[in-house]
Amino acid sequence: MSEKLLLIDTDCGIDDAQAIMMALAVPRVKVLGITCCFGNASVEDVCQNVLRVLSVCEKTQIPVFRGAAGPLVGTPDLPISHFGTDGLGDVFEDRDSERWKTPIQTEHAVNSMIRLVSENTGQVSVVALGPLTNLALAVRLDPSFPQKLKNLFIMGGNMEGKGNRTVCGEFNFVMDPESAYIVLEEFLCPTYIASWEFTCRHKLSWDYFDEWINQDTAAARFMKKITSKCWAYSRDTVTSKDVVFGPGFVSYDSYAMAAAIDISVVTGSMECAVRVELQGAVCRGMMALDLCDKLKKQHHVFVMKECDIGKFSQLLMGALRQPCKA
């Protein structure tokens, strides 16, 4: 099977870390670089979080780039407490250490995206795990950027108007609605979206989670540590996910990553036009599905609906069986 080239754009919180580890654990996947964006934490913390993950998995040769510190419009809505103020559960004492600052590349994330994709035209899959600001900036700097991609996988948005950040909006899109709008209007490459509702409907059991983090590996011990004080990983805490979809463990960003690694993980999807709502007190940032072709858009995306949970759980379990020697 041929090597898959991935470029990961992330606002690295705990679920992003899980998704990144999934990619690092698959031998036939080559991660060209990881670009960072504000979201679960400040972009500075996000860069440090990515470097921690790469260090644990012994993949520090992968370059990390600092990107957007805020949305296209307005100021970033930070700090976010979902995964702790640093995005990784507030369990590390060496936050802001030079150890985690010096390895960050000097090239801006958006410039690196354009360069890496141009060097590998038609071969790179971008996996977007956070607000889409870096991608929106990339198409503004290079309008031909999307057509150079092999495809785009997004964790974000919603398909039924159910929200987690707002009443109708999913976190990644609500954090920068204008960027989400631009990407879904102007990226005409094959695009696959793992919405919030899709991920929640394919949750795993808390027994699986316990087995997962108790593997005898460095990556599993790292994951056990960063989830240990995080209320989002406490089965006793009732979240919006639990209210709407019932209790269980959801590794949100990992669903988009699994699809990028092996598209057969997605066993059902809707092909349709979508648009991100930019107006309204309740619906700003919501992704609307045009199932009746009222928008008359030529470009359609694939909105994931069904998942092979067996394949997905195997990929996720393998994510913590690291470091893997080449």
DAPE-V937557 format. One line per field, one symbol per residue. phi: phi as a letter, one per 30 degrees, with the letter a starting at -180 (. if undefined). psi: psi as a letter, one per 40 degrees, with the letter a starting at -180 (. if undefined). Layout:
BEGIN
phi = ???
psi = ???
END
This chain:
BEGIN
phi = .ddcccbccbcecdddeddddedddcedccddabccbeldadddddeddddddddddhbddddcbdbdcaddbicddbdccecidcibihcccceiddeccdddddddedddeddddddbeicccccccbecdddddddddbededddddabcbclibcbicccdbecbdeddddaeddddeddccdcdebbbcdddedddcdcddddeddddcdcbdddddddddcdccddccddcccdedddcjdlcbcedddddddddbddddcaaccadbbcdccjdccejdccccdchddhdddccccdbbbdddddddddddeccbdcdd
psi = hihhhihhhifgadddddddddddehdehhhdihiiiicdaiddddddddddddddeffeehihhhbheiidhaiigiihedfideefefehefheiddeddehidhiddddddddddefheehhhhheaifdddddddddgeeddeeidihhhhiaieeehiddadehidddddgdddddddedeheihhhhhidddddefiiidddddddeeigiddddddddeedehdefheehhidddddeiiihhgddddddddddgeedheiihhiiiihheiiddeheihhhgeefdefhdhiihhhdihgdddddddddddefiihh.
END
